[in-house]
Amino acid sequence: MKGKVTYGSKPLVYPMPAAIIGSMVDGKANFMTIAYCGVVNNNPAMVAIGSNPSHHTMKGIREHKTFSVNIPSTSMAEKTDYVGIYSGRDVDKSKIFDVHYGVLSNAPLIAESPVTLECRVREMLDIGGNDTIIIGEVVESYIDESCMTDGVPDALKIDPLIYTPNDRKYWSLGDTKGDGWSIGTSLE
Protein backbone atom coordinates (compact mmCIF):
# COMPACT_ATOMS: atom_id res chain seq x y z
CA MET A 1 0.00 0.00 0.00
CA LYS A 2 1.36 3.34 -0.99
CA GLY A 3 2.28 5.58 1.95
CA LYS A 4 2.12 2.75 4.52
CA VAL A 5 4.86 0.67 6.11
CA THR A 6 4.51 -2.91 7.26
CA TYR A 7 4.67 -3.36 11.03
CA GLY A 8 4.20 -7.11 11.42
CA SER A 9 1.39 -9.11 12.95
CA LYS A 10 0.42 -6.69 15.73
CA PRO A 11 -2.97 -5.94 17.31
CA LEU A 12 -2.78 -2.20 16.60
CA VAL A 13 -6.09 -1.14 18.11
CA TYR A 14 -6.04 2.41 19.47
CA PRO A 15 -6.60 3.44 22.15
CA MET A 16 -6.49 0.64 24.67
CA PRO A 17 -7.83 1.04 28.19
CA ALA A 18 -5.48 0.94 31.13
CA ALA A 19 -7.96 -1.25 33.02
CA ILE A 20 -7.26 -2.57 36.50
CA ILE A 21 -8.55 -6.09 37.09
CA GLY A 22 -9.36 -7.12 40.65
CA SER A 23 -9.75 -10.56 42.21
CA MET A 24 -9.49 -12.13 45.64
CA VAL A 25 -6.32 -14.18 46.04
CA ASP A 26 -5.60 -16.01 49.29
CA GLY A 27 -8.15 -13.86 51.14
CA LYS A 28 -6.75 -10.52 49.92
CA ALA A 29 -7.77 -8.12 47.21
CA ASN A 30 -5.28 -8.23 44.36
CA PHE A 31 -5.07 -6.02 41.28
CA MET A 32 -3.26 -6.02 37.94
CA THR A 33 -3.24 -3.56 35.07
CA ILE A 34 -4.12 -4.82 31.61
CA ALA A 35 -4.71 -3.18 28.25
CA TYR A 36 -6.44 -6.18 26.68
CA CYS A 37 -9.98 -5.39 27.78
CA GLY A 38 -13.07 -4.71 25.71
CA VAL A 39 -16.81 -5.00 25.30
CA VAL A 40 -18.02 -8.18 23.59
CA ASN A 41 -21.79 -7.93 24.08
CA ASN A 42 -24.32 -5.33 25.16
CA ASN A 43 -27.29 -7.42 26.30
CA PRO A 44 -26.44 -9.24 28.43
CA ALA A 45 -23.50 -6.95 29.11
CA MET A 46 -20.19 -8.79 28.71
CA VAL A 47 -16.55 -7.84 28.62
CA ALA A 48 -13.48 -9.82 27.67
CA ILE A 49 -10.02 -9.56 29.14
CA GLY A 50 -6.85 -11.21 27.92
CA SER A 51 -4.33 -12.20 30.56
CA ASN A 52 -1.36 -14.50 30.85
CA PRO A 53 -2.59 -17.45 32.94
CA SER A 54 0.49 -17.22 35.18
CA HIS A 55 -0.51 -13.81 36.59
CA HIS A 56 -1.30 -13.88 40.31
CA THR A 57 -4.68 -12.19 39.78
CA MET A 58 -5.68 -15.09 37.52
CA LYS A 59 -5.46 -17.46 40.50
CA GLY A 60 -8.36 -15.62 42.13
CA ILE A 61 -10.36 -15.44 38.90
CA ARG A 62 -10.02 -19.19 38.38
CA GLU A 63 -10.90 -19.96 42.01
CA HIS A 64 -13.89 -17.65 42.50
CA LYS A 65 -15.08 -17.22 38.89
CA THR A 66 -15.47 -13.48 39.52
CA PHE A 67 -13.43 -10.35 38.88
CA SER A 68 -13.75 -6.60 38.68
CA VAL A 69 -12.85 -4.21 35.90
CA ASN A 70 -11.85 -0.80 37.23
CA ILE A 71 -11.39 2.09 34.82
CA PRO A 72 -8.87 4.50 36.37
CA SER A 73 -8.84 8.23 35.76
CA THR A 74 -5.65 9.96 34.67
CA SER A 75 -5.07 11.04 38.28
CA MET A 76 -4.51 7.35 39.09
CA ALA A 77 -1.67 6.86 36.58
CA GLU A 78 1.10 6.07 39.11
CA LYS A 79 -1.00 3.56 41.06
CA THR A 80 -2.21 2.01 37.81
CA ASP A 81 1.35 1.56 36.62
CA TYR A 82 2.46 0.19 40.01
CA VAL A 83 -0.11 -2.63 40.07
CA GLY A 84 0.95 -3.53 36.53
CA ILE A 85 4.66 -3.62 37.31
CA TYR A 86 4.62 -5.65 40.52
CA SER A 87 3.12 -9.09 41.12
CA GLY A 88 0.84 -9.82 44.04
CA ARG A 89 3.09 -12.79 44.74
CA ASP A 90 5.78 -10.31 45.80
CA VAL A 91 3.88 -7.29 47.16
CA ASP A 92 0.56 -6.81 48.95
CA LYS A 93 -1.51 -4.71 46.57
CA SER A 94 -4.61 -4.78 48.80
CA LYS A 95 -3.51 -1.53 50.49
CA ILE A 96 -2.84 0.48 47.31
CA PHE A 97 -6.49 1.44 46.81
CA ASP A 98 -9.58 2.06 48.91
CA VAL A 99 -11.30 -1.30 48.29
CA HIS A 100 -15.05 -1.83 48.35
CA TYR A 101 -17.37 -4.69 47.46
CA GLY A 102 -20.70 -4.68 45.71
CA VAL A 103 -22.90 -7.65 44.84
CA LEU A 104 -20.01 -10.10 44.38
CA SER A 105 -17.96 -10.68 47.52
CA ASN A 106 -14.88 -11.89 45.62
CA ALA A 107 -14.65 -9.06 43.07
CA PRO A 108 -12.85 -6.18 44.84
CA LEU A 109 -13.76 -2.73 43.51
CA ILE A 110 -11.51 0.33 43.58
CA ALA A 111 -13.40 3.22 45.17
CA GLU A 112 -11.36 5.94 43.45
CA SER A 113 -11.94 4.49 39.96
CA PRO A 114 -14.69 6.53 38.31
CA VAL A 115 -16.09 3.41 36.61
CA THR A 116 -16.11 -0.10 38.07
CA LEU A 117 -17.70 -3.32 36.83
CA GLU A 118 -18.40 -6.50 38.78
CA CYS A 119 -18.15 -9.55 36.54
CA ARG A 120 -18.96 -13.23 36.78
CA VAL A 121 -16.89 -15.50 34.54
CA ARG A 122 -18.96 -16.87 31.67
CA GLU A 123 -16.11 -18.58 29.86
CA MET A 124 -12.34 -18.95 29.92
CA LEU A 125 -10.76 -19.67 26.55
CA ASP A 126 -7.30 -20.99 25.87
CA ILE A 127 -6.80 -19.86 22.28
CA GLY A 128 -3.08 -20.54 22.08
CA GLY A 129 -0.45 -17.90 22.42
CA ASN A 130 0.36 -16.01 25.60
CA ASP A 131 -3.05 -15.16 26.98
CA THR A 132 -6.22 -16.76 28.26
CA ILE A 133 -9.38 -14.93 27.24
CA ILE A 134 -11.87 -14.45 30.07
CA ILE A 135 -15.40 -13.48 29.13
CA GLY A 136 -17.22 -11.94 32.06
CA GLU A 137 -20.87 -11.07 32.37
CA VAL A 138 -21.29 -7.67 34.00
CA VAL A 139 -23.40 -8.26 37.12
CA GLU A 140 -23.36 -4.58 38.11
CA SER A 141 -21.65 -1.40 36.99
CA TYR A 142 -20.94 1.67 39.08
CA ILE A 143 -20.04 5.21 38.04
CA ASP A 144 -19.18 8.24 40.14
CA GLU A 145 -22.14 10.63 40.27
CA SER A 146 -19.76 13.47 39.42
CA CYS A 147 -19.02 11.75 36.08
CA MET A 148 -22.60 11.90 34.83
CA THR A 149 -24.12 14.53 32.52
CA ASP A 150 -27.88 14.44 31.98
CA GLY A 151 -28.04 10.88 33.31
CA VAL A 152 -25.34 9.58 30.94
CA PRO A 153 -21.67 8.79 31.68
CA ASP A 154 -19.51 11.70 30.48
CA ALA A 155 -16.17 10.54 29.04
CA LEU A 156 -14.42 13.84 29.72
CA LYS A 157 -15.52 13.80 33.36
CA ILE A 158 -14.47 10.16 33.71
CA ASP A 159 -11.09 11.19 32.27
CA PRO A 160 -10.06 7.58 31.61
CA LEU A 161 -6.42 6.65 31.54
CA ILE A 162 -5.61 5.07 28.19
CA TYR A 163 -2.55 3.18 27.03
CA THR A 164 -0.54 2.62 23.88
CA PRO A 165 1.51 -0.56 24.27
CA ASN A 166 3.97 -0.13 21.41
CA ASP A 167 5.54 2.95 22.98
CA ARG A 168 4.40 2.14 26.56
CA LYS A 169 2.71 5.49 27.14
CA TYR A 170 -0.32 6.55 29.16
CA TRP A 171 -2.64 9.15 27.65
CA SER A 172 -5.79 11.13 28.28
CA LEU A 173 -8.70 11.70 25.92
CA GLY A 174 -8.66 14.57 23.47
CA ASP A 175 -11.41 16.77 22.08
CA THR A 176 -14.84 15.62 20.95
CA LYS A 177 -14.98 15.34 17.15
CA GLY A 178 -18.74 14.96 16.67
CA ASP A 179 -21.85 13.02 17.63
CA GLY A 180 -21.99 9.31 16.83
CA TRP A 181 -24.75 8.07 14.58
CA SER A 182 -25.03 11.64 13.35
CA ILE A 183 -21.97 13.22 11.71
CA GLY A 184 -21.84 10.52 9.04
CA THR A 185 -25.20 11.61 7.67
CA SER A 186 -23.47 14.62 6.13
CA LEU A 187 -22.04 12.26 3.49
CA GLU A 188 -25.46 11.45 2.04
QUISULTA-V989399 format. One record per residue. N is the residue number from 1. PHI is phi in whole degrees, -180 to 180 (* if undefined). OMEGA is omega in whole degrees, 0 to 359 (NA if undefined). D_CENTER is the distance of its C-alpha to the mean C-alpha in whole Angstrom. Layout:
BEGIN
<<N/PHI/OMEGA/D_CENTER> <N/PHI/OMEGA/D_CENTER>>
END
This chain:
BEGIN
<<1/*/182/34> <2/-67/178/35> <3/83/179/34> <4/-120/175/31> <5/-114/176/30> <6/-78/183/29> <7/-131/179/26> <8/87/181/26> <9/-82/183/23> <10/-129/177/20> <11/-83/185/17> <12/-82/177/17> <13/-108/183/15> <14/-121/343/14> <15/-79/174/12> <16/-115/177/9> <17/-72/168/6> <18/-101/185/6> <19/-81/176/3> <20/-111/181/5> <21/-97/180/6> <22/-116/173/10> <23/-153/176/13> <24/-93/180/17> <25/-127/179/19> <26/53/176/22> <27/79/180/22> <28/-125/173/20> <29/-67/177/16> <30/-133/184/14> <31/-135/172/11> <32/-143/178/10> <33/-91/174/8> <34/-137/174/6> <35/-106/182/7> <36/-87/183/7> <37/-149/179/5> <38/-164/178/7> <39/-78/176/10> <40/-119/178/13> <41/-161/181/15> <42/-96/184/16> <43/-143/3/19> <44/-73/182/18> <45/-66/179/14> <46/-141/174/12> <47/-125/175/9> <48/-125/173/9> <49/-126/175/8> <50/-115/182/10> <51/-144/173/11> <52/-62/183/15> <53/-63/180/17> <54/-82/181/18> <55/-62/182/15> <56/-59/180/17> <57/-60/180/13> <58/-63/178/14> <59/-59/179/18> <60/-69/178/17> <61/-65/179/15> <62/-64/184/18> <63/-71/187/20> <64/-99/182/19> <65/60/176/17> <66/-141/175/14> <67/-164/174/11> <68/-117/171/9> <69/-117/182/5> <70/-116/180/6> <71/-97/182/6> <72/-78/171/8> <73/-85/180/11> <74/-63/179/14> <75/-69/181/16> <76/-101/187/13> <77/-58/183/13> <78/-65/179/16> <79/-66/179/14> <80/-62/179/11> <81/-65/181/13> <82/-57/183/15> <83/-72/173/13> <84/-89/181/12> <85/-80/189/16> <86/-103/179/17> <87/-86/175/17> <88/-66/173/18> <89/-69/186/21> <90/-106/181/22> <91/-134/178/21> <92/-87/182/20> <93/-90/181/17> <94/-70/182/18> <95/-100/183/20> <96/-70/184/17> <97/-121/169/16> <98/-81/188/17> <99/-97/176/16> <100/-131/177/17> <101/-131/178/17> <102/-110/182/17> <103/-72/183/19> <104/-98/186/18> <105/-71/181/19> <106/-112/177/17> <107/-125/184/14> <108/-64/181/14> <109/-108/179/12> <110/-94/185/12> <111/-60/184/15> <112/-80/175/14> <113/-74/182/11> <114/-67/178/12> <115/-132/177/10> <116/-136/179/9> <117/-126/172/9> <118/-100/186/11> <119/-128/172/12> <120/-108/182/15> <121/-64/173/15> <122/-94/183/17> <123/-160/172/17> <124/-121/186/17> <125/-119/172/18> <126/-96/185/20> <127/-102/185/20> <128/86/182/22> <129/85/186/21> <130/-80/193/18> <131/-113/167/15> <132/-98/177/15> <133/-96/178/13> <134/-112/175/12> <135/-101/181/12> <136/-118/173/12> <137/-85/181/14> <138/-76/179/12> <139/-81/177/15> <140/-156/175/15> <141/-124/182/13> <142/-132/177/14> <143/-140/177/14> <144/-59/178/16> <145/-55/182/20> <146/-68/181/20> <147/-102/180/17> <148/-106/172/19> <149/-133/181/22> <150/54/177/25> <151/78/182/22> <152/-126/176/20> <153/-57/183/16> <154/-108/185/17> <155/-58/181/15> <156/-70/177/17> <157/-74/176/17> <158/-64/179/14> <159/53/186/14> <160/-67/174/10> <161/-77/179/10> <162/-120/191/10> <163/-137/171/11> <164/-120/189/14> <165/-71/185/14> <166/-68/176/18> <167/-110/179/19> <168/54/181/16> <169/-122/171/16> <170/-98/184/14> <171/-138/170/15> <172/-117/178/15> <173/-70/176/16> <174/-102/184/19> <175/-77/172/22> <176/-69/181/22> <177/-108/179/24> <178/153/180/25> <179/-92/178/24> <180/-66/183/23> <181/59/182/25> <182/-145/188/28> <183/-63/179/28> <184/-69/180/29> <185/-68/179/32> <186/-69/180/34> <187/-87/180/34> <188/-68/NA/37>>
END
